[in-house]
Amino acid sequence: MSAKTKSVFITSIFPVLCALAGATATAIFGWLGNYQQANISYKKRLHNAY
């Protein structure tokens, strides 16, 4: 990898990869939060039903 190729990678591809990783992490944590909240609500409804 030449110095020019390395420079192009760092300035153009690396930020895109970081943005994709951030968006993926946000989506996963958002889904997990929603899943946990739904699970808690479901357990509360089951507990209150009896």
PyMOL Python script that loads the backbone (N, CA, C, O; Angstrom):
from pymol import cmd

cmd.read_pdbstr("""\
ATOM      1  N   MET A   1       0.857  -1.185   0.000  1.00  0.00           N
ATOM      2  CA  MET A   1       0.000   0.000   0.000  1.00  0.00           C
ATOM      3  C   MET A   1       0.896   1.240   0.000  1.00  0.00           C
ATOM      4  O   MET A   1       1.690   1.440   0.920  1.00  0.00           O
ATOM      5  N   SER A   2       0.765   2.060  -1.025  1.00  0.00           N
ATOM      6  CA  SER A   2       1.589   3.268  -1.084  1.00  0.00           C
ATOM      7  C   SER A   2       1.031   4.322  -0.126  1.00  0.00           C
ATOM      8  O   SER A   2      -0.064   4.177   0.418  1.00  0.00           O
ATOM      9  N   ALA A   3       1.799   5.367   0.062  1.00  0.00           N
ATOM     10  CA  ALA A   3       1.377   6.439   0.970  1.00  0.00           C
ATOM     11  C   ALA A   3       0.119   7.118   0.444  1.00  0.00           C
ATOM     12  O   ALA A   3      -0.751   7.505   1.224  1.00  0.00           O
ATOM     13  N   LYS A   4       0.019   7.266  -0.893  1.00  0.00           N
ATOM     14  CA  LYS A   4      -1.159   7.915  -1.472  1.00  0.00           C
ATOM     15  C   LYS A   4      -2.397   7.056  -1.266  1.00  0.00           C
ATOM     16  O   LYS A   4      -3.459   7.576  -0.924  1.00  0.00           O
ATOM     17  N   THR A   5      -2.276   5.760  -1.467  1.00  0.00           N
ATOM     18  CA  THR A   5      -3.403   4.844  -1.272  1.00  0.00           C
ATOM     19  C   THR A   5      -3.856   4.855   0.186  1.00  0.00           C
ATOM     20  O   THR A   5      -5.053   4.847   0.471  1.00  0.00           O
ATOM     21  N   LYS A   6      -2.890   4.873   1.104  1.00  0.00           N
ATOM     22  CA  LYS A   6      -3.200   4.921   2.527  1.00  0.00           C
ATOM     23  C   LYS A   6      -3.952   6.208   2.875  1.00  0.00           C
ATOM     24  O   LYS A   6      -4.908   6.195   3.650  1.00  0.00           O
ATOM     25  N   SER A   7      -3.505   7.306   2.291  1.00  0.00           N
ATOM     26  CA  SER A   7      -4.137   8.604   2.533  1.00  0.00           C
ATOM     27  C   SER A   7      -5.572   8.606   2.024  1.00  0.00           C
ATOM     28  O   SER A   7      -6.464   9.124   2.696  1.00  0.00           O
ATOM     29  N   VAL A   8      -5.806   8.041   0.861  1.00  0.00           N
ATOM     30  CA  VAL A   8      -7.160   7.971   0.300  1.00  0.00           C
ATOM     31  C   VAL A   8      -8.039   7.105   1.183  1.00  0.00           C
ATOM     32  O   VAL A   8      -9.199   7.440   1.422  1.00  0.00           O
ATOM     33  N   PHE A   9      -7.500   5.993   1.673  1.00  0.00           N
ATOM     34  CA  PHE A   9      -8.272   5.112   2.555  1.00  0.00           C
ATOM     35  C   PHE A   9      -8.691   5.853   3.818  1.00  0.00           C
ATOM     36  O   PHE A   9      -9.854   5.799   4.219  1.00  0.00           O
ATOM     37  N   ILE A  10      -7.750   6.541   4.441  1.00  0.00           N
ATOM     38  CA  ILE A  10      -8.034   7.218   5.705  1.00  0.00           C
ATOM     39  C   ILE A  10      -9.025   8.362   5.510  1.00  0.00           C
ATOM     40  O   ILE A  10      -9.904   8.563   6.349  1.00  0.00           O
ATOM     41  N   THR A  11      -8.898   9.110   4.426  1.00  0.00           N
ATOM     42  CA  THR A  11      -9.752  10.284   4.254  1.00  0.00           C
ATOM     43  C   THR A  11     -11.118   9.964   3.667  1.00  0.00           C
ATOM     44  O   THR A  11     -12.055  10.738   3.866  1.00  0.00           O
ATOM     45  N   SER A  12     -11.266   8.862   2.956  1.00  0.00           N
ATOM     46  CA  SER A  12     -12.561   8.620   2.316  1.00  0.00           C
ATOM     47  C   SER A  12     -13.286   7.364   2.793  1.00  0.00           C
ATOM     48  O   SER A  12     -14.505   7.391   2.958  1.00  0.00           O
ATOM     49  N   ILE A  13     -12.579   6.286   3.014  1.00  0.00           N
ATOM     50  CA  ILE A  13     -13.243   5.022   3.346  1.00  0.00           C
ATOM     51  C   ILE A  13     -13.426   4.867   4.854  1.00  0.00           C
ATOM     52  O   ILE A  13     -14.466   4.389   5.306  1.00  0.00           O
ATOM     53  N   PHE A  14     -12.429   5.265   5.627  1.00  0.00           N
ATOM     54  CA  PHE A  14     -12.487   5.096   7.083  1.00  0.00           C
ATOM     55  C   PHE A  14     -13.689   5.803   7.720  1.00  0.00           C
ATOM     56  O   PHE A  14     -14.364   5.192   8.548  1.00  0.00           O
ATOM     57  N   PRO A  15     -13.984   7.055   7.376  1.00  0.00           N
ATOM     58  CA  PRO A  15     -15.177   7.704   7.971  1.00  0.00           C
ATOM     59  C   PRO A  15     -16.482   6.999   7.606  1.00  0.00           C
ATOM     60  O   PRO A  15     -17.412   6.943   8.411  1.00  0.00           O
ATOM     61  N   VAL A  16     -16.541   6.469   6.406  1.00  0.00           N
ATOM     62  CA  VAL A  16     -17.746   5.748   5.984  1.00  0.00           C
ATOM     63  C   VAL A  16     -17.917   4.486   6.818  1.00  0.00           C
ATOM     64  O   VAL A  16     -19.021   4.169   7.260  1.00  0.00           O
ATOM     65  N   LEU A  17     -16.820   3.771   7.028  1.00  0.00           N
ATOM     66  CA  LEU A  17     -16.885   2.551   7.846  1.00  0.00           C
ATOM     67  C   LEU A  17     -17.275   2.882   9.285  1.00  0.00           C
ATOM     68  O   LEU A  17     -18.051   2.154   9.904  1.00  0.00           O
ATOM     69  N   CYS A  18     -16.739   3.973   9.814  1.00  0.00           N
ATOM     70  CA  CYS A  18     -17.092   4.381  11.179  1.00  0.00           C
ATOM     71  C   CYS A  18     -18.574   4.747  11.262  1.00  0.00           C
ATOM     72  O   CYS A  18     -19.245   4.388  12.230  1.00  0.00           O
ATOM     73  N   ALA A  19     -19.088   5.455  10.260  1.00  0.00           N
ATOM     74  CA  ALA A  19     -20.503   5.839  10.259  1.00  0.00           C
ATOM     75  C   ALA A  19     -21.386   4.599  10.190  1.00  0.00           C
ATOM     76  O   ALA A  19     -22.394   4.515  10.893  1.00  0.00           O
ATOM     77  N   LEU A  20     -21.019   3.642   9.356  1.00  0.00           N
ATOM     78  CA  LEU A  20     -21.792   2.399   9.253  1.00  0.00           C
ATOM     79  C   LEU A  20     -21.757   1.621  10.567  1.00  0.00           C
ATOM     80  O   LEU A  20     -22.775   1.086  11.006  1.00  0.00           O
ATOM     81  N   ALA A  21     -20.581   1.561  11.188  1.00  0.00           N
ATOM     82  CA  ALA A  21     -20.467   0.861  12.472  1.00  0.00           C
ATOM     83  C   ALA A  21     -21.320   1.555  13.531  1.00  0.00           C
ATOM     84  O   ALA A  21     -21.985   0.891  14.326  1.00  0.00           O
ATOM     85  N   GLY A  22     -21.305   2.872  13.545  1.00  0.00           N
ATOM     86  CA  GLY A  22     -22.110   3.618  14.506  1.00  0.00           C
ATOM     87  C   GLY A  22     -23.598   3.413  14.286  1.00  0.00           C
ATOM     88  O   GLY A  22     -24.356   3.232  15.239  1.00  0.00           O
ATOM     89  N   ALA A  23     -24.014   3.442  13.023  1.00  0.00           N
ATOM     90  CA  ALA A  23     -25.431   3.248  12.712  1.00  0.00           C
ATOM     91  C   ALA A  23     -25.875   1.833  13.095  1.00  0.00           C
ATOM     92  O   ALA A  23     -26.979   1.639  13.603  1.00  0.00           O
ATOM     93  N   THR A  24     -25.019   0.863  12.850  1.00  0.00           N
ATOM     94  CA  THR A  24     -25.336  -0.522  13.202  1.00  0.00           C
ATOM     95  C   THR A  24     -25.451  -0.678  14.717  1.00  0.00           C
ATOM     96  O   THR A  24     -26.389  -1.305  15.209  1.00  0.00           O
ATOM     97  N   ALA A  25     -24.504  -0.114  15.450  1.00  0.00           N
ATOM     98  CA  ALA A  25     -24.550  -0.199  16.913  1.00  0.00           C
ATOM     99  C   ALA A  25     -25.804   0.486  17.454  1.00  0.00           C
ATOM    100  O   ALA A  25     -26.451  -0.032  18.364  1.00  0.00           O
ATOM    101  N   THR A  26     -26.145   1.643  16.899  1.00  0.00           N
ATOM    102  CA  THR A  26     -27.345   2.357  17.347  1.00  0.00           C
ATOM    103  C   THR A  26     -28.593   1.516  17.093  1.00  0.00           C
ATOM    104  O   THR A  26     -29.472   1.429  17.950  1.00  0.00           O
ATOM    105  N   ALA A  27     -28.668   0.904  15.924  1.00  0.00           N
ATOM    106  CA  ALA A  27     -29.828   0.074  15.592  1.00  0.00           C
ATOM    107  C   ALA A  27     -29.934  -1.126  16.524  1.00  0.00           C
ATOM    108  O   ALA A  27     -31.022  -1.465  16.990  1.00  0.00           O
ATOM    109  N   ILE A  28     -28.800  -1.767  16.794  1.00  0.00           N
ATOM    110  CA  ILE A  28     -28.813  -2.958  17.667  1.00  0.00           C
ATOM    111  C   ILE A  28     -29.236  -2.580  19.080  1.00  0.00           C
ATOM    112  O   ILE A  28     -30.078  -3.249  19.679  1.00  0.00           O
ATOM    113  N   PHE A  29     -28.643  -1.489  19.622  1.00  0.00           N
ATOM    114  CA  PHE A  29     -28.995  -1.094  20.989  1.00  0.00           C
ATOM    115  C   PHE A  29     -30.433  -0.604  21.073  1.00  0.00           C
ATOM    116  O   PHE A  29     -31.111  -0.831  22.075  1.00  0.00           O
ATOM    117  N   GLY A  30     -30.904   0.069  20.024  1.00  0.00           N
ATOM    118  CA  GLY A  30     -32.305   0.498  20.006  1.00  0.00           C
ATOM    119  C   GLY A  30     -33.243  -0.688  20.001  1.00  0.00           C
ATOM    120  O   GLY A  30     -34.248  -0.697  20.712  1.00  0.00           O
ATOM    121  N   TRP A  31     -32.916  -1.695  19.195  1.00  0.00           N
ATOM    122  CA  TRP A  31     -33.753  -2.899  19.142  1.00  0.00           C
ATOM    123  C   TRP A  31     -33.737  -3.618  20.489  1.00  0.00           C
ATOM    124  O   TRP A  31     -34.778  -4.059  20.975  1.00  0.00           O
ATOM    125  N   LEU A  32     -32.548  -3.733  21.092  1.00  0.00           N
ATOM    126  CA  LEU A  32     -32.454  -4.411  22.388  1.00  0.00           C
ATOM    127  C   LEU A  32     -33.272  -3.675  23.453  1.00  0.00           C
ATOM    128  O   LEU A  32     -33.948  -4.306  24.265  1.00  0.00           O
ATOM    129  N   GLY A  33     -33.209  -2.352  23.447  1.00  0.00           N
ATOM    130  CA  GLY A  33     -33.983  -1.573  24.407  1.00  0.00           C
ATOM    131  C   GLY A  33     -35.469  -1.784  24.227  1.00  0.00           C
ATOM    132  O   GLY A  33     -36.199  -1.974  25.200  1.00  0.00           O
ATOM    133  N   ASN A  34     -35.920  -1.751  22.981  1.00  0.00           N
ATOM    134  CA  ASN A  34     -37.341  -1.977  22.708  1.00  0.00           C
ATOM    135  C   ASN A  34     -37.755  -3.390  23.107  1.00  0.00           C
ATOM    136  O   ASN A  34     -38.838  -3.593  23.656  1.00  0.00           O
ATOM    137  N   TYR A  35     -36.897  -4.356  22.832  1.00  0.00           N
ATOM    138  CA  TYR A  35     -37.200  -5.750  23.175  1.00  0.00           C
ATOM    139  C   TYR A  35     -37.329  -5.909  24.688  1.00  0.00           C
ATOM    140  O   TYR A  35     -38.259  -6.552  25.175  1.00  0.00           O
ATOM    141  N   GLN A  36     -36.383  -5.315  25.430  1.00  0.00           N
ATOM    142  CA  GLN A  36     -36.435  -5.427  26.895  1.00  0.00           C
ATOM    143  C   GLN A  36     -37.682  -4.736  27.444  1.00  0.00           C
ATOM    144  O   GLN A  36     -38.333  -5.254  28.351  1.00  0.00           O
ATOM    145  N   GLN A  37     -38.012  -3.575  26.898  1.00  0.00           N
ATOM    146  CA  GLN A  37     -39.180  -2.843  27.378  1.00  0.00           C
ATOM    147  C   GLN A  37     -40.460  -3.645  27.117  1.00  0.00           C
ATOM    148  O   GLN A  37     -41.344  -3.717  27.972  1.00  0.00           O
ATOM    149  N   ALA A  38     -40.545  -4.243  25.926  1.00  0.00           N
ATOM    150  CA  ALA A  38     -41.717  -5.055  25.597  1.00  0.00           C
ATOM    151  C   ALA A  38     -41.789  -6.276  26.510  1.00  0.00           C
ATOM    152  O   ALA A  38     -42.873  -6.667  26.940  1.00  0.00           O
ATOM    153  N   ASN A  39     -40.656  -6.868  26.801  1.00  0.00           N
ATOM    154  CA  ASN A  39     -40.604  -8.041  27.667  1.00  0.00           C
ATOM    155  C   ASN A  39     -41.059  -7.690  29.081  1.00  0.00           C
ATOM    156  O   ASN A  39     -41.810  -8.442  29.703  1.00  0.00           O
ATOM    157  N   ILE A  40     -40.599  -6.537  29.587  1.00  0.00           N
ATOM    158  CA  ILE A  40     -40.996  -6.092  30.928  1.00  0.00           C
ATOM    159  C   ILE A  40     -42.497  -5.827  30.967  1.00  0.00           C
ATOM    160  O   ILE A  40     -43.178  -6.226  31.911  1.00  0.00           O
ATOM    161  N   SER A  41     -43.013  -5.150  29.935  1.00  0.00           N
ATOM    162  CA  SER A  41     -44.448  -4.848  29.885  1.00  0.00           C
ATOM    163  C   SER A  41     -45.264  -6.134  29.843  1.00  0.00           C
ATOM    164  O   SER A  41     -46.303  -6.237  30.495  1.00  0.00           O
ATOM    165  N   TYR A  42     -44.794  -7.108  29.080  1.00  0.00           N
ATOM    166  CA  TYR A  42     -45.506  -8.382  28.962  1.00  0.00           C
ATOM    167  C   TYR A  42     -45.539  -9.094  30.312  1.00  0.00           C
ATOM    168  O   TYR A  42     -46.573  -9.628  30.712  1.00  0.00           O
ATOM    169  N   LYS A  43     -44.399  -9.099  31.016  1.00  0.00           N
ATOM    170  CA  LYS A  43     -44.348  -9.764  32.318  1.00  0.00           C
ATOM    171  C   LYS A  43     -45.249  -9.057  33.328  1.00  0.00           C
ATOM    172  O   LYS A  43     -45.889  -9.711  34.151  1.00  0.00           O
ATOM    173  N   LYS A  44     -45.302  -7.736  33.270  1.00  0.00           N
ATOM    174  CA  LYS A  44     -46.186  -6.978  34.180  1.00  0.00           C
ATOM    175  C   LYS A  44     -47.643  -7.325  33.901  1.00  0.00           C
ATOM    176  O   LYS A  44     -48.438  -7.507  34.823  1.00  0.00           O
ATOM    177  N   ARG A  45     -47.985  -7.414  32.604  1.00  0.00           N
ATOM    178  CA  ARG A  45     -49.386  -7.749  32.255  1.00  0.00           C
ATOM    179  C   ARG A  45     -49.724  -9.155  32.732  1.00  0.00           C
ATOM    180  O   ARG A  45     -50.825  -9.390  33.230  1.00  0.00           O
ATOM    181  N   LEU A  46     -48.795 -10.087  32.588  1.00  0.00           N
ATOM    182  CA  LEU A  46     -49.057 -11.450  33.049  1.00  0.00           C
ATOM    183  C   LEU A  46     -49.237 -11.479  34.566  1.00  0.00           C
ATOM    184  O   LEU A  46     -50.115 -12.166  35.090  1.00  0.00           O
ATOM    185  N   HIS A  47     -48.395 -10.727  35.252  1.00  0.00           N
ATOM    186  CA  HIS A  47     -48.455 -10.701  36.714  1.00  0.00           C
ATOM    187  C   HIS A  47     -49.770 -10.064  37.177  1.00  0.00           C
ATOM    188  O   HIS A  47     -50.380 -10.542  38.133  1.00  0.00           O
ATOM    189  N   ASN A  48     -50.202  -9.009  36.522  1.00  0.00           N
ATOM    190  CA  ASN A  48     -51.429  -8.321  36.916  1.00  0.00           C
ATOM    191  C   ASN A  48     -52.689  -9.104  36.546  1.00  0.00           C
ATOM    192  O   ASN A  48     -53.761  -8.854  37.097  1.00  0.00           O
ATOM    193  N   ALA A  49     -52.561 -10.044  35.620  1.00  0.00           N
ATOM    194  CA  ALA A  49     -53.737 -10.784  35.173  1.00  0.00           C
ATOM    195  C   ALA A  49     -54.193 -11.792  36.237  1.00  0.00           C
ATOM    196  O   ALA A  49     -55.356 -12.195  36.261  1.00  0.00           O
ATOM    197  N   TYR A  50     -53.274 -12.188  37.106  1.00  0.00           N
ATOM    198  CA  TYR A  50     -53.635 -13.217  38.099  1.00  0.00           C
ATOM    199  C   TYR A  50     -53.757 -12.651  39.491  1.00  0.00           C
ATOM    200  O   TYR A  50     -54.054 -13.387  40.432  1.00  0.00           O
TER     201      TYR A  50
END
""", "prot")
cmd.dss("prot")
cmd.show_as("cartoon", "prot")
cmd.util.cbc("prot")
cmd.orient("prot")
